[in-house]
Amino acid sequence: MILTIDFTPTEQERVAAAARQKGLDPAAFIKKLIAESLPPVPNATGDAPRTIRDPELAARVRAVRGKYAHTAKESGSEELHRERQRDKEKDEAQVSGIQL
């Protein structure tokens, strides 16, 4: 499919600058933007389609996740549940006049 898009001179400059920053020619840059904006296509087996992710972003997320993975001894929801339980017990103790 061939599309013609009329850009203003300012838009042309912005597209060209963004394309240069990504190391692409303007047409390839616009094609990439459109492809990333489209909804995923279901596969032939009917399984849920996989989302195409930016490889650079995925690599950064994996690096950060790995860097901090050892600091979490338990899931955040379990820790939050215990914290709320302690607060509830303190509140109940205060109401009944017992110091914890």
C-alpha positions in Angstrom: 0.0 0.0 0.0 1.3 3.4 -0.9 0.1 6.4 1.2 0.8 10.1 0.6 0.9 12.3 3.7 1.1 16.0 3.5 3.3 17.4 6.3 3.8 21.0 7.1 7.5 22.2 6.8 7.7 22.1 10.6 6.4 18.6 10.7 8.8 17.6 8.0 11.7 19.0 10.1 10.5 17.2 13.2 10.1 13.9 11.4 13.6 14.2 9.8 15.2 15.1 13.1 13.5 12.2 14.9 14.4 9.8 12.1 18.1 10.9 12.2 18.1 10.4 16.0 17.0 6.8 15.5 19.3 6.2 12.6 16.5 5.8 10.1 15.4 7.6 6.9 12.1 9.5 7.4 10.0 6.9 5.5 11.3 4.0 7.6 10.8 6.0 10.7 7.2 6.8 9.9 6.6 3.1 8.9 8.1 2.0 12.3 5.8 4.5 14.2 2.7 3.2 12.4 3.7 -0.5 12.9 4.2 0.1 16.6 0.8 1.8 16.9 -1.2 -1.0 15.3 -3.1 -3.5 17.4 -1.5 -7.0 17.5 -2.7 -9.5 14.9 -4.1 -12.8 16.3 -2.2 -15.8 15.2 -3.6 -18.8 13.2 -4.0 -21.0 16.3 -6.3 -18.5 18.0 -3.9 -17.9 20.8 -3.7 -14.4 22.2 -1.3 -12.4 20.1 2.1 -11.5 21.5 2.9 -7.8 21.9 5.9 -6.6 20.0 8.2 -4.8 22.5 11.0 -2.4 21.9 14.1 -4.5 22.4 16.0 -1.6 24.0 13.3 -1.1 26.6 13.0 -4.8 27.3 16.7 -5.0 27.9 16.7 -2.1 30.3 13.7 -3.6 32.2 15.5 -6.9 32.5 18.6 -5.2 33.7 16.8 -3.3 36.4 14.7 -6.3 37.4 17.8 -8.4 37.8 19.6 -5.7 39.7 17.0 -5.5 42.4 15.6 -9.0 42.3 17.7 -10.2 45.3 16.4 -7.4 47.6 12.8 -8.7 47.6 12.5 -11.6 50.1 8.8 -11.9 49.5 6.2 -10.4 47.2 5.0 -6.9 47.9 1.4 -8.0 48.4 2.4 -10.4 51.2 4.4 -7.7 53.0 1.6 -5.2 52.6 -0.9 -7.7 54.0 1.3 -8.3 57.1 1.8 -4.6 57.6 -2.0 -4.0 57.5 -2.5 -6.9 59.9 -0.1 -5.4 62.4 -1.8 -2.0 62.1 -5.2 -3.7 62.7 -3.9 -5.5 65.7 -2.4 -2.2 67.1 -5.7 -0.4 66.5 -7.7 -3.2 68.3 -5.3 -3.2 71.2 -5.6 0.5 71.6 -9.4 0.3 71.6 -9.3 -2.4 74.3 -6.6 -0.5 76.3 -3.7 -2.9 75.8 -0.3 -1.6 74.9 1.7 -3.5 72.2 
